[in-house]
Amino acid sequence: MCTLVTLYFAEEVPLMAYQPHHLSDSAPLLDSPQQIGFDNSKSKLDTSAVDNASSNNPESSYEINKNAKHPSPMVEEEQNVSFDGPGAVLVNLLTSLRHLPPAMLSSLIVMALSWSVWFPFFLFDADWMGREVYHGDPKGNDSVAVKAYDAGVREGAFGLLLNSVVLGISSFLLEPMCQRMGARLVWAMSNFIVFACMAGTAIISLVSVNKYITEGIQHAIGENRAIKIASLVIFALLGFPLSITYSVPFSITADLTADTGGGQGLAIGVLNLAIVIPQMIVSLGAGPWDALFSGGNIPAFVLAPLFALAAGVTATLKLPNLSSGSFKSSGFHFG
């Protein structure tokens, strides 16, 4: 909703006057290389023709200068043709898909698979702690079940705090890791770690529910200490691959599009499509998917490790080897 409102009401403010031969950051991805080369060669031929004509005839030189200062309305109209309006951003993003580097397709696939794992975790982590770990019920008639659910949600919030702390510490380790191992292996490793952690949540869920069934409701409501500690450890460990997901894919995208002469900004915008599309799919499909198996969060948490495994394998086999020298910090700047 916020994106739609922004696209409709936002007005683009030009920062500089019109420059006929200026190529924007998105130009290399919106125009094919053949078209750019043809335009450059054509402009060179036109320039040489103008120079020859001006040297042979001074009057024609005066006419050319006059026309340059006062272009005809038809020329102005041709120069001002551009993608404008609320849908210009989406048009540019979709158009640029045709001219992305071949390796970008693998990055988009890995990114989409990765976020197909993260969104179920973000949406259901606290609810998972309340239901599967603490065996509570927010709509239960028993006050004990409601209190158990509330305690599980609070414990899930504490787990997310641990997750954020590990994420912040891990961010300082990414640069030396990428320089030593390469961004491809770092991103692949993060997906394998997510696979192990999400598989752990599925195992914890099955063990916890099994205790709930075998020991009876009166003994199972509330947390089991070992299961609670294991859940918090998984929450904390997921902070490390999350820090990689927040940074390394964007560095890889910028590096892959560096040889195009620009276009990194638009390519990262395309990469964001690989985030929001899985988000919409998970938001719309997770509920019906869980309902197929009598509710609960276990179906989504069982499916998530499969996406993580696919993302890790795809990153290992399909992503290109990038120069480790490109991951060099520029340091902190103050003032």
Protein Blocks (a to p, Z undefined) as FASTA:
>chain_A
ZZmmmmmmpccddfbdcdfklccfklmmmpcfklmmmmmmmmmmmmmmmmmmmmmmmklm
mmmmmmmmmccfklmmmmmgccedjklmmmmmmmmmmmgcfklmmmmmmmmmmmmmmmmm
mmmmmmmmmmmmnopafkbfblklmmmmmmmmmmmmmmmmmmmmmmmmmmmmmmmmmmmn
opklmmmmmmmmmmmmmmmmmmmmmmmmmmmmmnojklmgocdfklmmmmmmmmmmmmmm
mmmmmmmmmmmmmmmmmmnopajlmmmmmmmmmmmmmmmmmmmmmmmmmmmnogajklmm
mmmmmmmmmmmmmmmmmpccddfklmccebjaeZZ
